[in-house]
Amino acid sequence: MASQSVYFKQKWLPIALIFPQLAITLVFFIWPAGQALLQSFQLEDAFGLSSEFVGLENFQRLFNDNYYFDSLITTLIFSTSVVLLSMLSAVILAGIAEQILRGKLFYRTILIAPYAIAPVIAGFLWLFMLDPTIGVLSRVLNKIGINWDPVLNTSHAMWMVILTATWKQISYNFLFFLAALQSVPKSLLEAAAIDGSGPIKRFITISLPLISPTTFFLLVVNFAYAFFDTFPIIHAMTQGGPGNSTSTLVYKVYNDGFVGLDLGSSAAQSVILMLIVAILTIIQFRYVEKKVAY
Protein backbone atom coordinates (compact mmCIF):
# COMPACT_ATOMS: atom_id res chain seq x y z
CA MET A 1 0.00 0.00 0.00
CA ALA A 2 1.53 3.30 -1.09
CA SER A 3 1.96 5.92 1.58
CA GLN A 4 -0.10 9.06 1.20
CA SER A 5 1.69 12.38 1.35
CA VAL A 6 0.23 15.25 3.33
CA TYR A 7 0.08 18.67 1.71
CA PHE A 8 -0.81 22.00 3.29
CA LYS A 9 -3.04 24.24 1.23
CA GLN A 10 -1.68 27.36 2.93
CA LYS A 11 2.11 27.74 2.76
CA TRP A 12 2.15 29.80 5.97
CA LEU A 13 0.56 27.05 8.10
CA PRO A 14 3.62 24.71 8.43
CA ILE A 15 5.81 27.74 9.12
CA ALA A 16 3.40 28.91 11.82
CA LEU A 17 3.36 25.46 13.41
CA ILE A 18 7.14 25.17 13.73
CA PHE A 19 7.80 28.84 14.48
CA PRO A 20 7.30 28.61 18.31
CA GLN A 21 9.81 25.76 18.60
CA LEU A 22 12.26 27.52 16.30
CA ALA A 23 11.93 30.73 18.32
CA ILE A 24 12.57 28.89 21.61
CA THR A 25 15.61 27.12 20.13
CA LEU A 26 16.98 30.38 18.77
CA VAL A 27 16.48 32.42 21.95
CA PHE A 28 17.47 29.83 24.57
CA PHE A 29 20.11 27.77 22.73
CA ILE A 30 21.58 29.19 19.54
CA TRP A 31 21.85 32.79 20.77
CA PRO A 32 23.47 31.95 24.17
CA ALA A 33 25.76 29.39 22.52
CA GLY A 34 26.85 31.97 19.95
CA GLN A 35 27.51 34.52 22.69
CA ALA A 36 29.56 32.01 24.66
CA LEU A 37 31.59 31.12 21.58
CA LEU A 38 32.26 34.80 20.87
CA GLN A 39 33.19 35.60 24.48
CA SER A 40 35.59 32.64 24.60
CA PHE A 41 37.86 34.55 22.18
CA GLN A 42 37.64 37.80 24.12
CA LEU A 43 39.02 39.25 27.33
CA GLU A 44 36.44 41.37 29.13
CA ASP A 45 36.68 43.54 32.18
CA ALA A 46 34.82 42.58 35.34
CA PHE A 47 31.92 44.94 34.53
CA GLY A 48 31.53 43.88 30.89
CA LEU A 49 32.03 47.43 29.65
CA SER A 50 34.93 46.68 27.31
CA SER A 51 36.33 43.64 25.58
CA GLU A 52 39.50 42.75 23.70
CA PHE A 53 39.97 39.99 21.15
CA VAL A 54 42.66 37.60 22.44
CA GLY A 55 42.17 34.59 20.16
CA LEU A 56 42.89 31.27 21.84
CA GLU A 57 44.48 32.79 24.94
CA ASN A 58 41.56 31.80 27.20
CA PHE A 59 41.82 28.17 26.05
CA GLN A 60 45.61 28.16 26.51
CA ARG A 61 45.23 29.36 30.09
CA LEU A 62 42.71 26.60 30.76
CA PHE A 63 44.96 23.87 29.41
CA ASN A 64 47.74 25.12 31.69
CA ASP A 65 45.45 25.22 34.73
CA ASN A 66 45.78 22.16 36.96
CA TYR A 67 42.53 23.02 38.74
CA TYR A 68 40.65 22.69 35.45
CA PHE A 69 41.92 19.17 34.87
CA ASP A 70 41.09 18.32 38.48
CA SER A 71 37.52 19.49 37.80
CA LEU A 72 37.44 17.35 34.65
CA ILE A 73 38.45 14.23 36.59
CA THR A 74 35.96 15.10 39.34
CA THR A 75 33.20 15.49 36.75
CA LEU A 76 33.95 12.13 35.14
CA ILE A 77 33.99 10.33 38.50
CA PHE A 78 30.86 12.10 39.72
CA SER A 79 28.82 11.67 36.51
CA THR A 80 29.78 8.02 36.00
CA SER A 81 28.90 7.18 39.61
CA VAL A 82 25.55 8.99 39.45
CA VAL A 83 24.58 7.36 36.14
CA LEU A 84 25.47 3.83 37.22
CA LEU A 85 23.96 4.04 40.70
CA SER A 86 20.74 5.78 39.64
CA MET A 87 20.06 3.48 36.68
CA LEU A 88 20.93 0.29 38.55
CA SER A 89 18.79 1.25 41.54
CA ALA A 90 15.89 2.31 39.32
CA VAL A 91 15.82 -0.87 37.23
CA ILE A 92 15.92 -3.03 40.37
CA LEU A 93 13.11 -1.05 42.00
CA ALA A 94 11.08 -1.16 38.78
CA GLY A 95 11.51 -4.93 38.62
CA ILE A 96 10.36 -5.30 42.21
CA ALA A 97 7.42 -2.91 41.76
CA GLU A 98 6.30 -4.87 38.69
CA GLN A 99 6.01 -8.02 40.83
CA ILE A 100 3.98 -6.40 43.61
CA LEU A 101 0.30 -7.32 43.42
CA ARG A 102 -1.20 -5.55 46.42
CA GLY A 103 -0.66 -1.86 47.06
CA LYS A 104 1.39 -1.32 43.89
CA LEU A 105 -0.04 2.18 43.42
CA PHE A 106 1.18 3.19 46.88
CA TYR A 107 4.71 1.86 46.30
CA ARG A 108 4.96 3.51 42.88
CA THR A 109 3.77 6.83 44.27
CA ILE A 110 6.38 6.73 47.04
CA LEU A 111 9.14 5.93 44.55
CA ILE A 112 8.09 8.72 42.18
CA ALA A 113 7.76 11.38 44.93
CA PRO A 114 11.45 12.50 45.00
CA TYR A 115 11.19 13.63 41.37
CA ALA A 116 8.81 16.41 42.45
CA ILE A 117 11.35 17.85 44.89
CA ALA A 118 13.48 20.73 43.62
CA PRO A 119 17.24 19.94 43.41
CA VAL A 120 18.10 22.71 45.87
CA ILE A 121 15.58 21.38 48.42
CA ALA A 122 16.93 17.85 47.92
CA GLY A 123 20.44 19.15 48.55
CA PHE A 124 19.46 20.86 51.79
CA LEU A 125 17.49 17.82 52.99
CA TRP A 126 20.44 15.47 52.54
CA LEU A 127 22.83 18.07 53.91
CA PHE A 128 20.73 18.25 57.07
CA MET A 129 20.57 14.44 57.42
CA LEU A 130 24.32 14.07 56.79
CA ASP A 131 25.45 17.00 58.90
CA PRO A 132 28.42 15.80 61.00
CA THR A 133 27.01 17.29 64.23
CA ILE A 134 23.20 17.01 64.10
CA GLY A 135 22.54 14.74 61.13
CA VAL A 136 20.53 11.57 61.70
CA LEU A 137 22.41 9.54 59.12
CA SER A 138 25.79 10.85 60.25
CA ARG A 139 25.11 9.50 63.75
CA VAL A 140 24.38 6.07 62.27
CA LEU A 141 27.62 6.20 60.30
CA ASN A 142 29.58 7.21 63.39
CA LYS A 143 28.10 4.30 65.36
CA ILE A 144 29.28 1.77 62.77
CA GLY A 145 32.82 3.16 62.88
CA ILE A 146 32.81 5.72 60.05
CA ASN A 147 34.05 9.11 61.27
CA TRP A 148 31.74 11.03 58.95
CA ASP A 149 32.86 14.58 58.18
CA PRO A 150 32.00 15.92 54.68
CA VAL A 151 33.13 19.40 55.74
CA LEU A 152 36.79 18.37 55.88
CA ASN A 153 36.94 14.93 54.25
CA THR A 154 36.98 15.21 50.45
CA SER A 155 35.86 11.61 49.87
CA HIS A 156 32.90 12.03 52.22
CA ALA A 157 31.87 15.24 50.47
CA MET A 158 32.01 13.54 47.07
CA TRP A 159 29.92 10.59 48.27
CA MET A 160 27.41 12.98 49.81
CA VAL A 161 26.71 14.82 46.54
CA ILE A 162 26.76 11.53 44.57
CA LEU A 163 24.13 9.98 46.85
CA THR A 164 21.96 13.10 46.73
CA ALA A 165 22.12 13.40 42.94
CA THR A 166 21.46 9.66 42.60
CA TRP A 167 18.45 9.77 44.93
CA LYS A 168 17.02 12.71 42.98
CA GLN A 169 17.35 10.91 39.62
CA ILE A 170 16.13 7.44 40.60
CA SER A 171 12.47 8.47 40.31
CA TYR A 172 12.92 9.70 36.72
CA ASN A 173 14.62 6.45 35.70
CA PHE A 174 12.07 4.40 37.60
CA LEU A 175 9.20 5.84 35.56
CA PHE A 176 10.77 4.86 32.25
CA PHE A 177 11.96 1.44 33.39
CA LEU A 178 8.55 0.61 34.86
CA ALA A 179 6.79 1.62 31.64
CA ALA A 180 9.28 -0.45 29.61
CA LEU A 181 8.86 -3.52 31.81
CA GLN A 182 5.08 -3.30 31.49
CA SER A 183 5.47 -3.52 27.71
CA VAL A 184 7.38 -6.82 27.88
CA PRO A 185 5.11 -9.59 26.49
CA LYS A 186 3.74 -11.64 29.37
CA SER A 187 3.67 -14.72 27.17
CA LEU A 188 7.48 -14.80 27.06
CA LEU A 189 7.75 -14.54 30.83
CA GLU A 190 5.09 -17.23 31.34
CA ALA A 191 6.83 -19.55 28.89
CA ALA A 192 10.14 -19.07 30.72
CA ALA A 193 8.42 -19.72 34.05
CA ILE A 194 6.99 -22.98 32.70
CA ASP A 195 10.53 -23.98 31.63
CA GLY A 196 11.65 -23.53 35.23
CA SER A 197 13.29 -20.08 35.11
CA GLY A 198 13.10 -18.12 38.34
CA PRO A 199 12.08 -14.44 38.62
CA ILE A 200 15.68 -13.18 38.64
CA LYS A 201 16.70 -15.27 35.63
CA ARG A 202 13.59 -14.18 33.70
CA PHE A 203 14.36 -10.57 34.52
CA ILE A 204 18.00 -10.82 33.37
CA THR A 205 17.56 -12.99 30.28
CA ILE A 206 14.21 -11.71 28.96
CA SER A 207 13.16 -8.37 30.41
CA LEU A 208 16.50 -6.55 30.36
CA PRO A 209 17.33 -7.30 26.68
CA LEU A 210 13.83 -6.24 25.61
CA ILE A 211 14.07 -2.88 27.41
CA SER A 212 17.53 -2.07 25.99
CA PRO A 213 16.19 0.90 23.94
CA THR A 214 14.90 2.49 27.14
CA THR A 215 18.20 1.75 28.88
CA PHE A 216 20.16 3.43 26.09
CA PHE A 217 17.86 6.47 26.13
CA LEU A 218 18.28 6.83 29.89
CA LEU A 219 22.05 6.42 29.59
CA VAL A 220 22.24 9.51 27.35
CA VAL A 221 19.77 11.50 29.45
CA ASN A 222 21.47 10.63 32.74
CA PHE A 223 24.89 11.75 31.55
CA ALA A 224 23.38 15.08 30.52
CA TYR A 225 21.72 15.29 33.95
CA ALA A 226 24.96 14.51 35.80
CA PHE A 227 26.89 17.10 33.80
CA PHE A 228 24.43 20.01 34.00
CA ASP A 229 21.38 19.52 36.25
CA THR A 230 23.34 18.62 39.38
CA PHE A 231 24.70 22.15 39.76
CA PRO A 232 21.98 23.21 42.28
CA ILE A 233 22.75 20.17 44.45
CA ILE A 234 26.47 20.86 44.56
CA HIS A 235 25.93 24.57 45.15
CA ALA A 236 23.50 23.93 48.01
CA MET A 237 25.61 21.26 49.72
CA THR A 238 29.33 21.95 49.26
CA GLN A 239 29.85 25.00 46.99
CA GLY A 240 32.47 22.88 45.26
CA GLY A 241 34.45 22.17 48.44
CA PRO A 242 36.22 21.13 50.47
CA GLY A 243 39.29 22.18 48.52
CA ASN A 244 37.48 22.06 45.12
CA SER A 245 36.98 18.31 45.57
CA THR A 246 33.34 18.50 44.41
CA SER A 247 33.80 21.28 41.86
CA THR A 248 32.55 19.85 38.57
CA LEU A 249 33.06 21.52 35.19
CA VAL A 250 29.69 23.23 35.19
CA TYR A 251 30.27 24.51 38.74
CA LYS A 252 33.69 25.84 37.75
CA VAL A 253 32.03 27.72 34.87
CA TYR A 254 29.74 29.40 37.41
CA ASN A 255 32.51 30.01 39.94
CA ASP A 256 34.90 31.61 37.46
CA GLY A 257 32.26 33.56 35.56
CA PHE A 258 29.81 34.77 38.21
CA VAL A 259 32.03 34.78 41.30
CA GLY A 260 35.48 35.47 39.85
CA LEU A 261 34.02 37.61 37.01
CA ASP A 262 36.44 36.07 34.52
CA LEU A 263 33.94 36.03 31.68
CA GLY A 264 36.37 35.00 28.94
CA SER A 265 37.62 31.94 30.82
CA SER A 266 34.08 31.01 31.84
CA ALA A 267 32.91 31.19 28.22
CA ALA A 268 35.85 29.07 27.06
CA GLN A 269 35.00 26.47 29.71
CA SER A 270 31.38 26.36 28.58
CA VAL A 271 32.48 25.76 24.97
CA ILE A 272 34.76 22.91 26.04
CA LEU A 273 31.99 21.49 28.22
CA MET A 274 29.60 21.46 25.26
CA LEU A 275 32.23 19.68 23.15
CA ILE A 276 32.82 17.05 25.87
CA VAL A 277 29.11 16.30 26.17
CA ALA A 278 28.78 16.16 22.38
CA ILE A 279 31.71 13.71 22.14
CA LEU A 280 30.25 11.50 24.89
CA THR A 281 26.88 11.48 23.13
CA ILE A 282 28.48 10.56 19.80
CA ILE A 283 30.42 7.73 21.46
CA GLN A 284 27.24 6.44 23.06
CA PHE A 285 25.33 6.49 19.77
CA ARG A 286 28.29 5.06 17.85
CA TYR A 287 29.23 2.16 20.11
CA VAL A 288 26.63 1.61 22.84
CA GLU A 289 23.67 1.76 20.44
CA LYS A 290 25.04 -1.27 18.56
CA LYS A 291 24.03 -3.43 21.50
CA VAL A 292 20.49 -2.03 21.52
CA ALA A 293 17.80 -4.21 19.95
CA TYR A 294 14.83 -2.13 18.75
C-alpha positions in Angstrom: 0.0 0.0 0.0 1.5 3.3 -1.1 2.0 5.9 1.6 -0.1 9.1 1.2 1.7 12.4 1.4 0.2 15.3 3.3 0.1 18.7 1.7 -0.8 22.0 3.3 -3.0 24.2 1.2 -1.7 27.4 2.9 2.1 27.7 2.8 2.2 29.8 6.0 0.6 27.0 8.1 3.6 24.7 8.4 5.8 27.7 9.1 3.4 28.9 11.8 3.4 25.5 13.4 7.1 25.2 13.7 7.8 28.8 14.5 7.3 28.6 18.3 9.8 25.8 18.6 12.3 27.5 16.3 11.9 30.7 18.3 12.6 28.9 21.6 15.6 27.1 20.1 17.0 30.4 18.8 16.5 32.4 22.0 17.5 29.8 24.6 20.1 27.8 22.7 21.6 29.2 19.5 21.8 32.8 20.8 23.5 32.0 24.2 25.8 29.4 22.5 26.8 32.0 19.9 27.5 34.5 22.7 29.6 32.0 24.7 31.6 31.1 21.6 32.3 34.8 20.9 33.2 35.6 24.5 35.6 32.6 24.6 37.9 34.5 22.2 37.6 37.8 24.1 39.0 39.2 27.3 36.4 41.4 29.1 36.7 43.5 32.2 34.8 42.6 35.3 31.9 44.9 34.5 31.5 43.9 30.9 32.0 47.4 29.7 34.9 46.7 27.3 36.3 43.6 25.6 39.5 42.8 23.7 40.0 40.0 21.2 42.7 37.6 22.4 42.2 34.6 20.2 42.9 31.3 21.8 44.5 32.8 24.9 41.6 31.8 27.2 41.8 28.2 26.0 45.6 28.2 26.5 45.2 29.4 30.1 42.7 26.6 30.8 45.0 23.9 29.4 47.7 25.1 31.7 45.4 25.2 34.7 45.8 22.2 37.0 42.5 23.0 38.7 40.7 22.7 35.5 41.9 19.2 34.9 41.1 18.3 38.5 37.5 19.5 37.8 37.4 17.3 34.6 38.4 14.2 36.6 36.0 15.1 39.3 33.2 15.5 36.7 33.9 12.1 35.1 34.0 10.3 38.5 30.9 12.1 39.7 28.8 11.7 36.5 29.8 8.0 36.0 28.9 7.2 39.6 25.6 9.0 39.5 24.6 7.4 36.1 25.5 3.8 37.2 24.0 4.0 40.7 20.7 5.8 39.6 20.1 3.5 36.7 20.9 0.3 38.6 18.8 1.2 41.5 15.9 2.3 39.3 15.8 -0.9 37.2 15.9 -3.0 40.4 13.1 -1.0 42.0 11.1 -1.2 38.8 11.5 -4.9 38.6 10.4 -5.3 42.2 7.4 -2.9 41.8 6.3 -4.9 38.7 6.0 -8.0 40.8 4.0 -6.4 43.6 0.3 -7.3 43.4 -1.2 -5.6 46.4 -0.7 -1.9 47.1 1.4 -1.3 43.9 0.0 2.2 43.4 1.2 3.2 46.9 4.7 1.9 46.3 5.0 3.5 42.9 3.8 6.8 44.3 6.4 6.7 47.0 9.1 5.9 44.5 8.1 8.7 42.2 7.8 11.4 44.9 11.4 12.5 45.0 11.2 13.6 41.4 8.8 16.4 42.5 11.4 17.9 44.9 13.5 20.7 43.6 17.2 19.9 43.4 18.1 22.7 45.9 15.6 21.4 48.4 16.9 17.9 47.9 20.4 19.1 48.6 19.5 20.9 51.8 17.5 17.8 53.0 20.4 15.5 52.5 22.8 18.1 53.9 20.7 18.2 57.1 20.6 14.4 57.4 24.3 14.1 56.8 25.4 17.0 58.9 28.4 15.8 61.0 27.0 17.3 64.2 23.2 17.0 64.1 22.5 14.7 61.1 20.5 11.6 61.7 22.4 9.5 59.1 25.8 10.8 60.3 25.1 9.5 63.8 24.4 6.1 62.3 27.6 6.2 60.3 29.6 7.2 63.4 28.1 4.3 65.4 29.3 1.8 62.8 32.8 3.2 62.9 32.8 5.7 60.1 34.0 9.1 61.3 31.7 11.0 58.9 32.9 14.6 58.2 32.0 15.9 54.7 33.1 19.4 55.7 36.8 18.4 55.9 36.9 14.9 54.2 37.0 15.2 50.4 35.9 11.6 49.9 32.9 12.0 52.2 31.9 15.2 50.5 32.0 13.5 47.1 29.9 10.6 48.3 27.4 13.0 49.8 26.7 14.8 46.5 26.8 11.5 44.6 24.1 10.0 46.9 22.0 13.1 46.7 22.1 13.4 42.9 21.5 9.7 42.6 18.5 9.8 44.9 17.0 12.7 43.0 17.4 10.9 39.6 16.1 7.4 40.6 12.5 8.5 40.3 12.9 9.7 36.7 14.6 6.5 35.7 12.1 4.4 37.6 9.2 5.8 35.6 10.8 4.9 32.3 12.0 1.4 33.4 8.6 0.6 34.9 6.8 1.6 31.6 9.3 -0.4 29.6 8.9 -3.5 31.8 5.1 -3.3 31.5 5.5 -3.5 27.7 7.4 -6.8 27.9 5.1 -9.6 26.5 3.7 -11.6 29.4 3.7 -14.7 27.2 7.5 -14.8 27.1 7.7 -14.5 30.8 5.1 -17.2 31.3 6.8 -19.6 28.9 10.1 -19.1 30.7 8.4 -19.7 34.1 7.0 -23.0 32.7 10.5 -24.0 31.6 11.7 -23.5 35.2 13.3 -20.1 35.1 13.1 -18.1 38.3 12.1 -14.4 38.6 15.7 -13.2 38.6 16.7 -15.3 35.6 13.6 -14.2 33.7 14.4 -10.6 34.5 18.0 -10.8 33.4 17.6 -13.0 30.3 14.2 -11.7 29.0 13.2 -8.4 30.4 16.5 -6.5 30.4 17.3 -7.3 26.7 13.8 -6.2 25.6 14.1 -2.9 27.4 17.5 -2.1 26.0 16.2 0.9 23.9 14.9 2.5 27.1 18.2 1.8 28.9 20.2 3.4 26.1 17.9 6.5 26.1 18.3 6.8 29.9 22.1 6.4 29.6 22.2 9.5 27.4 19.8 11.5 29.4 21.5 10.6 32.7 24.9 11.7 31.5 23.4 15.1 30.5 21.7 15.3 34.0 25.0 14.5 35.8 26.9 17.1 33.8 24.4 20.0 34.0 21.4 19.5 36.2 23.3 18.6 39.4 24.7 22.2 39.8 22.0 23.2 42.3 22.8 20.2 44.5 26.5 20.9 44.6 25.9 24.6 45.1 23.5 23.9 48.0 25.6 21.3 49.7 29.3 21.9 49.3 29.8 25.0 47.0 32.5 22.9 45.3 34.4 22.2 48.4 36.2 21.1 50.5 39.3 22.2 48.5 37.5 22.1 45.1 37.0 18.3 45.6 33.3 18.5 44.4 33.8 21.3 41.9 32.6 19.8 38.6 33.1 21.5 35.2 29.7 23.2 35.2 30.3 24.5 38.7 33.7 25.8 37.8 32.0 27.7 34.9 29.7 29.4 37.4 32.5 30.0 39.9 34.9 31.6 37.5 32.3 33.6 35.6 29.8 34.8 38.2 32.0 34.8 41.3 35.5 35.5 39.9 34.0 37.6 37.0 36.4 36.1 34.5 33.9 36.0 31.7 36.4 35.0 28.9 37.6 31.9 30.8 34.1 31.0 31.8 32.9 31.2 28.2 35.9 29.1 27.1 35.0 26.5 29.7 31.4 26.4 28.6 32.5 25.8 25.0 34.8 22.9 26.0 32.0 21.5 28.2 29.6 21.5 25.3 32.2 19.7 23.1 32.8 17.1 25.9 29.1 16.3 26.2 28.8 16.2 22.4 31.7 13.7 22.1 30.3 11.5 24.9 26.9 11.5 23.1 28.5 10.6 19.8 30.4 7.7 21.5 27.2 6.4 23.1 25.3 6.5 19.8 28.3 5.1 17.8 29.2 2.2 20.1 26.6 1.6 22.8 23.7 1.8 20.4 25.0 -1.3 18.6 24.0 -3.4 21.5 20.5 -2.0 21.5 17.8 -4.2 20.0 14.8 -2.1 18.7 
